[in-house]
Amino acid sequence: MADEHISDGIDKLSLNTKGDAGTKDSLVVCFGEMLIDFVPTVGRVSLAEAPAFKKAPGGAPANVAVCVSKLGGSSAFIGKVQ
């Protein structure tokens, strides 16, 4: 399958469909929601039995953007605060 282009207000955003890493200046843009995950402060208990929770950033699109960046790639996150 050849590279495809999206032209909905974005000039020549190339989709890499060859399975390789693309070019060095590739940018992964993640669209979606950012959430707050509530993680129990102790393990091996049910959520109902957990004495407390800590807040951690979450949401799949935000997590992907962070992981791409930690792996050395360029990433961006686009979301909306409501």
N, C-alpha and C positions, 0 to 999 in steps of 0.2 A: 504494500500500500504506500503510495507516495505521500510526501508531506502535504498537509492541507493548510488552508489559510482561513482565518475568521476575519470578516470585514465589517463587523457591526460597531463602527466607531473606533476600532483599534486597527491601526495600519499594520498589515502583514504579521500578525501574531502566528508564528509557525508552530504547528503541533508535531512533535517528534514521534513518529510511529514506527521507527526502525529499531527501537529497543536499545539504542546507544544513549550516551549521556548528553548528547547535544553539544553546543558550543560553551566556551567558558563564560560567556555573557548571558547565558540562559537565565530566565527568571521564572520561578514557580509562584503563581498568584493564587491564593486560596480565598474563596468567597464563602461566607457563612457566618455562623454565630460563635461568639466566645462565651463560655460558661464558667461558673465557679463550681468546682467539684468539692464536695464535703467528704473528706477522707477520715475514717475513724482513727483516733490516736492510739488505739491498741488493736492487735490482730487476734484472729481466731475467736471472735465473738460475733454474735448477730448484730445487725445494725441497731436493733431495738435495745440491745444490752451495752452498746458502746457508751462509755462515760462522757466522751467529748469528741468533737470533730475539728479538723484543721481545714482551712480554705486553701484550695490550690487552683491555679488557672487550668481551664479545660476547654472542651469542645473540639471535635475532630478537625475542622479546618485550621483552627489556631494551633493545635498540636502538630499538624503536618508542617505548617510554616516554621514553627520553632525547630522541629527535627531537621528539616532541610537546611536551615541555617547552621545548626550544630554540626551537621555533616559537611559543612564547607560550601554549601550552595547559596544562591541568592534567592530570597523569598520575600513575599509581601502578603499581608492579610488585609482583606477588605470586608468590613462588616458594618453594622448599624447598631448604635446604642438606643434602646427604647426605654 
